[in-house]
Amino acid sequence: MFNSLTEQRLLQSRSQAHRIAFDEQFVPNTHKDTLRETLYQRFITEGATDREKIEDLLLKRRLLVKEGQAYRASVAGLLMCHDRPDDYLYNSFIQAVFYNGVEKDANYQIDAKDFRGPLDQQIVDAFKFVERYNQVSARKDIGRIERSQYSMRAVFEAVVNAVVHRDYSKAGSKIRLFMFTDRLELYSPGALANTLTVDDLRYNQATRNELLARLLSETTLSDDMGAQVVRHHFLERRGEGVGIILNESERLSGKTPVYELFGEELRLTIFAAKSLQEETES
């Protein structure tokens, strides 16, 4: 478990590493067998079977790092190649809650889930959670017209961005996704990277976790999901994500999503589109 001692060691390691990014640093109390073979095989040369060869490839990819004579899992390696990364990096999971109302009120809580596992699976699970409660309204004119509350393409980009850009050195908070009847809120721990401001997000890009971004850009989506979100990999790295979130969501609801920074936590609010019935009545 990522406790205060582990956190101290990680933060100390980060201060000593100078230019080494946090997601490339080692996680205390891990070893080379912490990484699951079924998960790391997708990032190394296919067909490698010799143990030393595999270790060498894992080191080159920075999935493993050396601490003295010991092998340790890197932060990014653990997040992508372990089935319970939060066993070592506390709060490295996504919490999702759906309320049948407009406020956080346990009396109106319909569903709540904690999505653990490798980060790409967390993204898929969070996406499917929103999809389950993304209501679709319909109206018959000349033909049938349908409208969903949220663009699932925008939701996918939002969850990927939250996972890629959160600050994993902050053990006191997790990614939180709240769905209400009128909006979706997504909270990601960590201030914006470098000199970015919320007003810059549409136009500029700064990656906090470069290794993690690279691994997600190599991770292939299923055909069904890829068709839904119009891409082949979890991350395309063209800097289009925020634009897709803003444009797709505004096209549906008529309201531009809002990014807000509260201390060292970023909140994205995406507004739900009105149902076609409500629009007709108004």
MIDREN-580433 format. One record per residue (C-alpha): residue number from 1; residue in one letter; chain; x, y, z. Coordinates in pm, whole numbers, plus 50000, padded with zeros to 5 digits. Example, Ala and Ser with C-alpha at 12.3 -4.5 7.8 and 13.67 -1.06 7.14 Angstrom:
node n->1 | res->A | chain->A | x->51230 | y->49550 | z->50780
node n->2 | res->S | chain->A | x->51367 | y->49894 | z->50714
REM end
This chain:
node n->1 | res->M | chain->A | x->50000 | y->50000 | z->50000
node n->2 | res->F | chain->A | x->50121 | y->50350 | z->49917
node n->3 | res->N | chain->A | x->50165 | y->50492 | z->50271
node n->4 | res->S | chain->A | x->50331 | y->50805 | z->50401
node n->5 | res->L | chain->A | x->50673 | y->50636 | z->50409
node n->6 | res->T | chain->A | x->50635 | y->50520 | z->50049
node n->7 | res->E | chain->A | x->50519 | y->50866 | z->49949
node n->8 | res->Q | chain->A | x->50823 | y->51021 | z->50120
node n->9 | res->R | chain->A | x->51055 | y->50788 | z->49933
node n->10 | res->L | chain->A | x->50891 | y->50860 | z->49600
node n->11 | res->L | chain->A | x->50903 | y->51235 | z->49655
node n->12 | res->Q | chain->A | x->51265 | y->51209 | z->49770
node n->13 | res->S | chain->A | x->51345 | y->51003 | z->49462
node n->14 | res->R | chain->A | x->51180 | y->51267 | z->49245
node n->15 | res->S | chain->A | x->51386 | y->51548 | z->49401
node n->16 | res->Q | chain->A | x->51705 | y->51350 | z->49348
node n->17 | res->A | chain->A | x->51624 | y->51250 | z->48994
node n->18 | res->H | chain->A | x->51634 | y->51607 | z->48863
node n->19 | res->R | chain->A | x->51517 | y->51567 | z->48504
node n->20 | res->I | chain->A | x->51371 | y->51220 | z->48541
node n->21 | res->A | chain->A | x->50994 | y->51247 | z->48513
node n->22 | res->F | chain->A | x->50789 | y->51114 | z->48802
node n->23 | res->D | chain->A | x->50623 | y->50844 | z->48590
node n->24 | res->E | chain->A | x->50971 | y->50702 | z->48508
node n->25 | res->Q | chain->A | x->51081 | y->50670 | z->48868
node n->26 | res->F | chain->A | x->51077 | y->50347 | z->49066
node n->27 | res->V | chain->A | x->50800 | y->50249 | z->49304
node n->28 | res->P | chain->A | x->50931 | y->50131 | z->49643
node n->29 | res->N | chain->A | x->50848 | y->49775 | z->49753
node n->30 | res->T | chain->A | x->50808 | y->49653 | z->49393
node n->31 | res->H | chain->A | x->51030 | y->49410 | z->49203
node n->32 | res->K | chain->A | x->51061 | y->49280 | z->48849
node n->33 | res->D | chain->A | x->50787 | y->49021 | z->48898
node n->34 | res->T | chain->A | x->50542 | y->49289 | z->49008
node n->35 | res->L | chain->A | x->50477 | y->49355 | z->48638
node n->36 | res->R | chain->A | x->50229 | y->49108 | z->48487
node n->37 | res->E | chain->A | x->50358 | y->48927 | z->48179
node n->38 | res->T | chain->A | x->50021 | y->48938 | z->48001
node n->39 | res->L | chain->A | x->50023 | y->49317 | z->48035
node n->40 | res->Y | chain->A | x->50386 | y->49405 | z->47962
node n->41 | res->Q | chain->A | x->50415 | y->49179 | z->47656
node n->42 | res->R | chain->A | x->50223 | y->49437 | z->47450
node n->43 | res->F | chain->A | x->50504 | y->49690 | z->47500
node n->44 | res->I | chain->A | x->50811 | y->49479 | z->47420
node n->45 | res->T | chain->A | x->50937 | y->49292 | z->47114
node n->46 | res->E | chain->A | x->50710 | y->49006 | z->47023
node n->47 | res->G | chain->A | x->50864 | y->48662 | z->47058
node n->48 | res->A | chain->A | x->51115 | y->48752 | z->47329
node n->49 | res->T | chain->A | x->51124 | y->48454 | z->47568
node n->50 | res->D | chain->A | x->51468 | y->48466 | z->47730
node n->51 | res->R | chain->A | x->51434 | y->48614 | z->48080
node n->52 | res->E | chain->A | x->51742 | y->48835 | z->48054
node n->53 | res->K | chain->A | x->51632 | y->48958 | z->47713
node n->54 | res->I | chain->A | x->51288 | y->49044 | z->47849
node n->55 | res->E | chain->A | x->51438 | y->49226 | z->48148
node n->56 | res->D | chain->A | x->51661 | y->49425 | z->47915
node n->57 | res->L | chain->A | x->51362 | y->49525 | z->47701
node n->58 | res->L | chain->A | x->51161 | y->49624 | z->48008
node n->59 | res->L | chain->A | x->51450 | y->49840 | z->48124
node n->60 | res->K | chain->A | x->51480 | y->50006 | z->47783
node n->61 | res->R | chain->A | x->51110 | y->50086 | z->47785
node n->62 | res->R | chain->A | x->51142 | y->50221 | z->48141
node n->63 | res->L | chain->A | x->50877 | y->49978 | z->48264
node n->64 | res->L | chain->A | x->51149 | y->49854 | z->48498
node n->65 | res->V | chain->A | x->51421 | y->50069 | z->48653
node n->66 | res->K | chain->A | x->51723 | y->49980 | z->48864
node n->67 | res->E | chain->A | x->51769 | y->50090 | z->49222
node n->68 | res->G | chain->A | x->52123 | y->49988 | z->49300
node n->69 | res->Q | chain->A | x->52130 | y->49618 | z->49212
node n->70 | res->A | chain->A | x->51755 | y->49574 | z->49248
node n->71 | res->Y | chain->A | x->51492 | y->49592 | z->48977
node n->72 | res->R | chain->A | x->51183 | y->49800 | z->49052
node n->73 | res->A | chain->A | x->50865 | y->49875 | z->48859
node n->74 | res->S | chain->A | x->50846 | y->50230 | z->48734
node n->75 | res->V | chain->A | x->50535 | y->50436 | z->48810
node n->76 | res->A | chain->A | x->50416 | y->50410 | z->48448
node n->77 | res->G | chain->A | x->50512 | y->50041 | z->48434
node n->78 | res->L | chain->A | x->50306 | y->49968 | z->48744
node n->79 | res->L | chain->A | x->50007 | y->50171 | z->48621
node n->80 | res->M | chain->A | x->49993 | y->49991 | z->48287
node n->81 | res->C | chain->A | x->50124 | y->49645 | z->48377
node n->82 | res->H | chain->A | x->49971 | y->49553 | z->48712
node n->83 | res->D | chain->A | x->49617 | y->49440 | z->48785
node n->84 | res->R | chain->A | x->49591 | y->49647 | z->49106
node n->85 | res->P | chain->A | x->49827 | y->49946 | z->49081
node n->86 | res->D | chain->A | x->49657 | y->50112 | z->49380
node n->87 | res->D | chain->A | x->49805 | y->49838 | z->49600
node n->88 | res->Y | chain->A | x->50131 | y->50034 | z->49559
node n->89 | res->L | chain->A | x->50024 | y->50380 | z->49438
node n->90 | res->Y | chain->A | x->49742 | y->50477 | z->49669
node n->91 | res->N | chain->A | x->49429 | y->50621 | z->49500
node n->92 | res->S | chain->A | x->49549 | y->50542 | z->49147
node n->93 | res->F | chain->A | x->49201 | y->50444 | z->49038
node n->94 | res->I | chain->A | x->48882 | y->50608 | z->48908
node n->95 | res->Q | chain->A | x->48578 | y->50653 | z->49129
node n->96 | res->A | chain->A | x->48247 | y->50698 | z->48947
node n->97 | res->V | chain->A | x->47908 | y->50789 | z->49094
node n->98 | res->F | chain->A | x->47569 | y->50846 | z->48931
node n->99 | res->Y | chain->A | x->47308 | y->51064 | z->49106
node n->100 | res->N | chain->A | x->46947 | y->51090 | z->48996
node n->101 | res->G | chain->A | x->46949 | y->51460 | z->49079
node n->102 | res->V | chain->A | x->47163 | y->51770 | z->49052
node n->103 | res->E | chain->A | x->47352 | y->51749 | z->49383
node n->104 | res->K | chain->A | x->47582 | y->51505 | z->49562
node n->105 | res->D | chain->A | x->47322 | y->51348 | z->49786
node n->106 | res->A | chain->A | x->47337 | y->50987 | z->49905
node n->107 | res->N | chain->A | x->46956 | y->50973 | z->49893
node n->108 | res->Y | chain->A | x->46973 | y->51010 | z->49514
node n->109 | res->Q | chain->A | x->47278 | y->50791 | z->49453
node n->110 | res->I | chain->A | x->47187 | y->50524 | z->49198
node n->111 | res->D | chain->A | x->47525 | y->50363 | z->49131
node n->112 | res->A | chain->A | x->47886 | y->50390 | z->49248
node n->113 | res->K | chain->A | x->48192 | y->50205 | z->49127
node n->114 | res->D | chain->A | x->48568 | y->50210 | z->49184
node n->115 | res->F | chain->A | x->48755 | y->50117 | z->48868
node n->116 | res->R | chain->A | x->49092 | y->49959 | z->48937
node n->117 | res->G | chain->A | x->49326 | y->49758 | z->48720
node n->118 | res->P | chain->A | x->49568 | y->49881 | z->48451
node n->119 | res->L | chain->A | x->49491 | y->50234 | z->48335
node n->120 | res->D | chain->A | x->49361 | y->50137 | z->47992
node n->121 | res->Q | chain->A | x->49104 | y->49910 | z->48157
node n->122 | res->Q | chain->A | x->49009 | y->50190 | z->48398
node n->123 | res->I | chain->A | x->48943 | y->50416 | z->48099
node n->124 | res->V | chain->A | x->48722 | y->50154 | z->47933
node n->125 | res->D | chain->A | x->48530 | y->50088 | z->48255
node n->126 | res->A | chain->A | x->48468 | y->50459 | z->48319
node n->127 | res->F | chain->A | x->48359 | y->50506 | z->47958
node n->128 | res->K | chain->A | x->48109 | y->50221 | z->47987
node n->129 | res->F | chain->A | x->47978 | y->50360 | z->48317
node n->130 | res->V | chain->A | x->47890 | y->50690 | z->48150
node n->131 | res->E | chain->A | x->47752 | y->50510 | z->47847
node n->132 | res->R | chain->A | x->47516 | y->50310 | z->48072
node n->133 | res->Y | chain->A | x->47357 | y->50627 | z->48213
node n->134 | res->N | chain->A | x->47385 | y->50845 | z->47902
node n->135 | res->Q | chain->A | x->47015 | y->50884 | z->47827
node n->136 | res->V | chain->A | x->46904 | y->50898 | z->47464
node n->137 | res->S | chain->A | x->46586 | y->51082 | z->47368
node n->138 | res->A | chain->A | x->46401 | y->51033 | z->47039
node n->139 | res->R | chain->A | x->46147 | y->51219 | z->46827
node n->140 | res->K | chain->A | x->45964 | y->51120 | z->46512
node n->141 | res->D | chain->A | x->45937 | y->51382 | z->46242
node n->142 | res->I | chain->A | x->45989 | y->51271 | z->45884
node n->143 | res->G | chain->A | x->46221 | y->51009 | z->46027
node n->144 | res->R | chain->A | x->46336 | y->50912 | z->46374
node n->145 | res->I | chain->A | x->46571 | y->51161 | z->46538
node n->146 | res->E | chain->A | x->46782 | y->51064 | z->46840
node n->147 | res->R | chain->A | x->46993 | y->51268 | z->47077
node n->148 | res->S | chain->A | x->47209 | y->51153 | z->47367
node n->149 | res->Q | chain->A | x->47292 | y->51365 | z->47669
node n->150 | res->Y | chain->A | x->47666 | y->51338 | z->47610
node n->151 | res->S | chain->A | x->47899 | y->51279 | z->47319
node n->152 | res->M | chain->A | x->48074 | y->50955 | z->47409
node n->153 | res->R | chain->A | x->48368 | y->51064 | z->47195
node n->154 | res->A | chain->A | x->48404 | y->51371 | z->47420
node n->155 | res->V | chain->A | x->48367 | y->51159 | z->47733
node n->156 | res->F | chain->A | x->48641 | y->50923 | z->47615
node n->157 | res->E | chain->A | x->48881 | y->51212 | z->47550
node n->158 | res->A | chain->A | x->48801 | y->51361 | z->47889
node n->159 | res->V | chain->A | x->48872 | y->51039 | z->48079
node n->160 | res->V | chain->A | x->49194 | y->50974 | z->47883
node n->161 | res->N | chain->A | x->49315 | y->51327 | z->47954
node n->162 | res->A | chain->A | x->49238 | y->51292 | z->48324
node n->163 | res->V | chain->A | x->49433 | y->50965 | z->48343
node n->164 | res->V | chain->A | x->49732 | y->51088 | z->48141
node n->165 | res->H | chain->A | x->49771 | y->51427 | z->48303
node n->166 | res->R | chain->A | x->49691 | y->51362 | z->48669
node n->167 | res->D | chain->A | x->49969 | y->51398 | z->48924
node n->168 | res->Y | chain->A | x->50037 | y->51047 | z->49053
node n->169 | res->S | chain->A | x->50264 | y->51179 | z->49328
node n->170 | res->K | chain->A | x->49952 | y->51306 | z->49506
node n->171 | res->A | chain->A | x->49829 | y->51008 | z->49703
node n->172 | res->G | chain->A | x->49553 | y->51197 | z->49883
node n->173 | res->S | chain->A | x->49311 | y->51218 | z->49591
node n->174 | res->K | chain->A | x->49181 | y->51002 | z->49309
node n->175 | res->I | chain->A | x->49018 | y->51073 | z->48973
node n->176 | res->R | chain->A | x->48649 | y->51124 | z->49047
node n->177 | res->L | chain->A | x->48368 | y->51112 | z->48794
node n->178 | res->F | chain->A | x->48022 | y->51232 | z->48898
node n->179 | res->M | chain->A | x->47714 | y->51210 | z->48679
node n->180 | res->F | chain->A | x->47404 | y->51416 | z->48754
node n->181 | res->T | chain->A | x->47081 | y->51462 | z->48562
node n->182 | res->D | chain->A | x->47208 | y->51789 | z->48415
node n->183 | res->R | chain->A | x->47587 | y->51753 | z->48395
node n->184 | res->L | chain->A | x->47897 | y->51538 | z->48427
node n->185 | res->E | chain->A | x->48190 | y->51642 | z->48645
node n->186 | res->L | chain->A | x->48540 | y->51496 | z->48620
node n->187 | res->Y | chain->A | x->48804 | y->51578 | z->48881
node n->188 | res->S | chain->A | x->49174 | y->51510 | z->48820
node n->189 | res->P | chain->A | x->49440 | y->51557 | z->49094
node n->190 | res->G | chain->A | x->49721 | y->51797 | z->49019
node n->191 | res->A | chain->A | x->49767 | y->52152 | z->48898
node n->192 | res->L | chain->A | x->49819 | y->52209 | z->48526
node n->193 | res->A | chain->A | x->50161 | y->52113 | z->48394
node n->194 | res->N | chain->A | x->50425 | y->52378 | z->48331
node n->195 | res->T | chain->A | x->50279 | y->52726 | z->48269
node n->196 | res->L | chain->A | x->49945 | y->52613 | z->48127
node n->197 | res->T | chain->A | x->49625 | y->52788 | z->48235
node n->198 | res->V | chain->A | x->49266 | y->52671 | z->48188
node n->199 | res->D | chain->A | x->49232 | y->52928 | z->47908
node n->200 | res->D | chain->A | x->49528 | y->52772 | z->47724
node n->201 | res->L | chain->A | x->49396 | y->52416 | z->47722
node n->202 | res->R | chain->A | x->49225 | y->52437 | z->47383
node n->203 | res->Y | chain->A | x->49535 | y->52573 | z->47212
node n->204 | res->N | chain->A | x->49840 | y->52439 | z->47397
node n->205 | res->Q | chain->A | x->49959 | y->52102 | z->47518
node n->206 | res->A | chain->A | x->50191 | y->52001 | z->47801
node n->207 | res->T | chain->A | x->50232 | y->51638 | z->47902
node n->208 | res->R | chain->A | x->50297 | y->51569 | z->48268
node n->209 | res->N | chain->A | x->50352 | y->51194 | z->48220
node n->210 | res->E | chain->A | x->50540 | y->51147 | z->47894
node n->211 | res->L | chain->A | x->50614 | y->50777 | z->47937
node n->212 | res->L | chain->A | x->50255 | y->50702 | z->48032
node n->213 | res->A | chain->A | x->50130 | y->50897 | z->47729
node n->214 | res->R | chain->A | x->50365 | y->50700 | z->47505
node n->215 | res->L | chain->A | x->50241 | y->50367 | z->47640
node n->216 | res->L | chain->A | x->49875 | y->50462 | z->47593
node n->217 | res->S | chain->A | x->49952 | y->50577 | z->47239
node n->218 | res->E | chain->A | x->50072 | y->50220 | z->47170
node n->219 | res->T | chain->A | x->49771 | y->50051 | z->47331
node n->220 | res->T | chain->A | x->49507 | y->49947 | z->47079
node n->221 | res->L | chain->A | x->49136 | y->49992 | z->47130
node n->222 | res->S | chain->A | x->48886 | y->49719 | z->47050
node n->223 | res->D | chain->A | x->48724 | y->49759 | z->46707
node n->224 | res->D | chain->A | x->48384 | y->49845 | z->46857
node n->225 | res->M | chain->A | x->48518 | y->50108 | z->47090
node n->226 | res->G | chain->A | x->48756 | y->50245 | z->46830
node n->227 | res->A | chain->A | x->48461 | y->50300 | z->46595
node n->228 | res->Q | chain->A | x->48271 | y->50482 | z->46868
node n->229 | res->V | chain->A | x->48549 | y->50724 | z->46953
node n->230 | res->V | chain->A | x->48699 | y->50745 | z->46601
node n->231 | res->R | chain->A | x->49052 | y->50627 | z->46676
node n->232 | res->H | chain->A | x->49268 | y->50313 | z->46691
node n->233 | res->H | chain->A | x->49469 | y->50379 | z->47008
node n->234 | res->F | chain->A | x->49387 | y->50519 | z->47350
node n->235 | res->L | chain->A | x->49593 | y->50830 | z->47276
node n->236 | res->E | chain->A | x->49671 | y->50976 | z->46935
node n->237 | res->R | chain->A | x->49899 | y->51258 | z->47060
node n->238 | res->R | chain->A | x->49786 | y->51519 | z->46809
node n->239 | res->G | chain->A | x->49672 | y->51766 | z->47073
node n->240 | res->E | chain->A | x->49309 | y->51743 | z->46958
node n->241 | res->G | chain->A | x->49155 | y->51606 | z->47278
node n->242 | res->V | chain->A | x->49039 | y->51927 | z->47444
node n->243 | res->G | chain->A | x->48903 | y->52062 | z->47116
node n->244 | res->I | chain->A | x->48700 | y->51743 | z->47069
node n->245 | res->I | chain->A | x->48563 | y->51768 | z->47425
node n->246 | res->L | chain->A | x->48458 | y->52132 | z->47380
node n->247 | res->N | chain->A | x->48326 | y->52113 | z->47025
node n->248 | res->E | chain->A | x->48139 | y->51781 | z->47047
node n->249 | res->S | chain->A | x->47977 | y->51871 | z->47378
node n->250 | res->E | chain->A | x->47876 | y->52224 | z->47276
node n->251 | res->R | chain->A | x->47725 | y->52088 | z->46955
node n->252 | res->L | chain->A | x->47495 | y->51864 | z->47161
node n->253 | res->S | chain->A | x->47399 | y->52080 | z->47458
node n->254 | res->G | chain->A | x->47458 | y->52432 | z->47329
node n->255 | res->K | chain->A | x->47682 | y->52491 | z->47633
node n->256 | res->T | chain->A | x->48061 | y->52497 | z->47631
node n->257 | res->P | chain->A | x->48222 | y->52264 | z->47888
node n->258 | res->V | chain->A | x->48402 | y->52445 | z->48168
node n->259 | res->Y | chain->A | x->48751 | y->52376 | z->48304
node n->260 | res->E | chain->A | x->48819 | y->52508 | z->48654
node n->261 | res->L | chain->A | x->49121 | y->52477 | z->48881
node n->262 | res->F | chain->A | x->49061 | y->52443 | z->49255
node n->263 | res->G | chain->A | x->49397 | y->52452 | z->49428
node n->264 | res->E | chain->A | x->49574 | y->52152 | z->49277
node n->265 | res->E | chain->A | x->49271 | y->51976 | z->49132
node n->266 | res->L | chain->A | x->49128 | y->52029 | z->48785
node n->267 | res->R | chain->A | x->48754 | y->51998 | z->48731
node n->268 | res->L | chain->A | x->48587 | y->51956 | z->48393
node n->269 | res->T | chain->A | x->48210 | y->52009 | z->48373
node n->270 | res->I | chain->A | x->48025 | y->51882 | z->48065
node n->271 | res->F | chain->A | x->47661 | y->51986 | z->48045
node n->272 | res->A | chain->A | x->47391 | y->51738 | z->47945
node n->273 | res->A | chain->A | x->47191 | y->51807 | z->47631
node n->274 | res->K | chain->A | x->46818 | y->51859 | z->47680
node n->275 | res->S | chain->A | x->46593 | y->51578 | z->47568
node n->276 | res->L | chain->A | x->46418 | y->51628 | z->47236
node n->277 | res->Q | chain->A | x->46085 | y->51618 | z->47422
node n->278 | res->E | chain->A | x->46192 | y->51905 | z->47651
node n->279 | res->E | chain->A | x->46306 | y->52104 | z->47349
node n->280 | res->T | chain->A | x->45969 | y->52054 | z->47177
node n->281 | res->E | chain->A | x->45774 | y->52158 | z->47487
node n->282 | res->S | chain->A | x->45982 | y->52472 | z->47532
REM end
